[in-house]
Amino acid sequence: MDEILGIWLRLVNVESRFCNPQADECTPIGLSSKSLHLLLCPSRNRGKPGLVLGLDRGGFCEGVAFAAKSNDADAVMDYLRDRELVTRVYRELVLPIRLDNGAIVPAVTYVVDHSHKQYAGKLNPDHAAEIVREGHGHSGPNRDYVLNTVDHLRQMRIDDAALESVAHLIRNEQPRPKLNDGP
């Protein structure tokens, strides 16, 4: 491919993200100094806010880069910006990524803005699972989004211990007893 035009690691809809009809080619990648977390409470896609994955600073992230031909660049970038910049919770950055073959190439990325009101921060698994259990919108239950994402990451042989912890908690839907502060 002439250039990498989009790296989509925030998996709002796993099926469309990993099999993107706009992409001419996709390849496994690594992204240094960024990590993937359940860290956003979107207001646009969910009736009752849940959590979605977002690229955050720090760490290392594995994922998939999608490439498009140069003559499709404008249409692809319009599509990405319409989808990713609706609420401005992300900053569009061009960052170096490492392709599966070892090559380092620039890619358009969308990294969470910590000052945005939709940024939930890095949550512990119990708190994240609680929010995910309740989240639901036109795309369906937030629980399904998280479980489908974990399943797909496993198929790609990508381990994410934090996301696995949340998935384990929501698969085992047994509510925890509320602590009583008094008699």
N, C-alpha and C positions, 0 to 999 in steps of 0.2 A: 504494500500500500504506500501511497505517496506520503501520507502523514497520519498520525494518530490524532483524531479530532475529539474524541470523548472518552472519558473514563467514568464509568457509572458504577460506583460502589455503594451508593445509597439505594437500597433495594425496595422501593415502594411496591412494585409489582414484580416479583421474582421472575415469573415466566416472561414478561415482556422485556425485562432488563437483560436477562441472559440470552434471550433469542430475539434481539432487537431487529425488527424488519428494516430499519434505516441503516444498519451496519453491513458493510461489505465483507468484513473480516473481524474476528475477535481472537484475542490471544491472552493467555494467563500473564499476569504482571505482578510486580512488587512495587510498593510505594513507601519509601523511607520517610520518616518524620511525620507520618500521618497514621491514624488508627481509626477503626470502624467501631462505633458504639450505638446502642439504642439510646439516643439522646435528644430526640426532638418530639415535641407534642404538636403535631400539625393541626391547624384549624381548617385547612382547605379540604382535605380528603377524608376526614373522619367526622361522623356526627358527634360522638363522645370522644374527646381526645385520647389518643393512644400514643405509642412510640414508634418511630421509624428509625432506621439506621442512617447515620451521617458520618462523613469523614471529619475527624477532629485532629487537632495537632498532637504530636508526640507519637512514639511507637513506630510500628511497621504494619502495613496492610497488604494482604494478598487479595487479588481479585481478577477482573477481566477488563481489558481495554478493547474498545470497539473502534475500528478504523473505517473511514469512508473515503471514497475517491475525491480528489481535489475538486472536480467539477460539481460535486454534491456538497461542498463545504458550507456554502451559505444556507442551504435548506437544512442541513444537519444542525448547524449552530443555531438557527432560528428555532428549531424543534427543541434543542437542549435548553435554550434560554427560556422559552415559553414554559417548559416543564419545571425547571429547577429554580428559576428566579422569580416566581410568582409572588412570594411573600418576602423576598430578600433575606431569608434566613441563611442563605449561602452566599459566599464570595466566590466569584469565578476566578480561578488561578491557573496559570500554565505552570506545571511542575514536571520535573524529570521523573520518568518511571522506568523500571527495569523490566524488559520483556522476558518471556520464558527462555529465549535464545541468548540472553545476556546483554543485548543491546539496550542502551539508555536513550530514550527518546522523549520529547516534550509531549505533554498531554493536557487537555483542558480538564480541570477538576472543579468540583464544587465542594468547598470546605465550609463548615458551619461557622457562623458569626456568633461568638459568645455573648455579644451585647443584645442580640435579638430576643424579643419576648418569648419566642417559641423554643428557645434553647432550654432544655431541661437539665443539662449538665450530665455528668457521669453518675449514674444511679447504681446503688447496690442491687444485686439480683432480686432480693425480696421486694424492694420498692418497685423496681421495673416490672416484675411479674404482676404485681398488684394493679399497676396502671394498664398493662397489656390485657389482663383479664377483663377489664371494664371497657376498653377501647373498642369502638365499632363505628363504621361509616359506610358510605356508598360502595367502597371497595370490599366491604365485608368485615368480619371480626378481626381485630388486631391480633388476636391469638393465632388465627390462621396464617396471617402474614409472617409472624415470627417463626412458627413451626415449619412453614413452607421454605422460608429462608434458610433455616438450619438444615433441613433435609437437602436443599440444593447445594449448600456449602459442603456438606458431607460428600455428595456426589462428585464435587470438584476436588475432594481431598483437602479442603481448607478447614483447619481446626480453629474454633473461636470459643475458648473456655467460658468466657463471660456470657456469651449468647447461649451456649449449651446449658449453662446454669439456669438462665431464665426459662429456656424451653423445658427443662426438667421440672421446674416448679409449676409451669402452666399445664404440662401434660398430666401431672399429678394434682388435679384440681381441688384437692382437699383444702378447704379454707382453714386457716389457722385460728385458734381461739383468741378472742380479744382479752388482753390483760385487764384485770379489774384493779383499779387503784385503791379501792377501799372494801370494807366488809359488805 
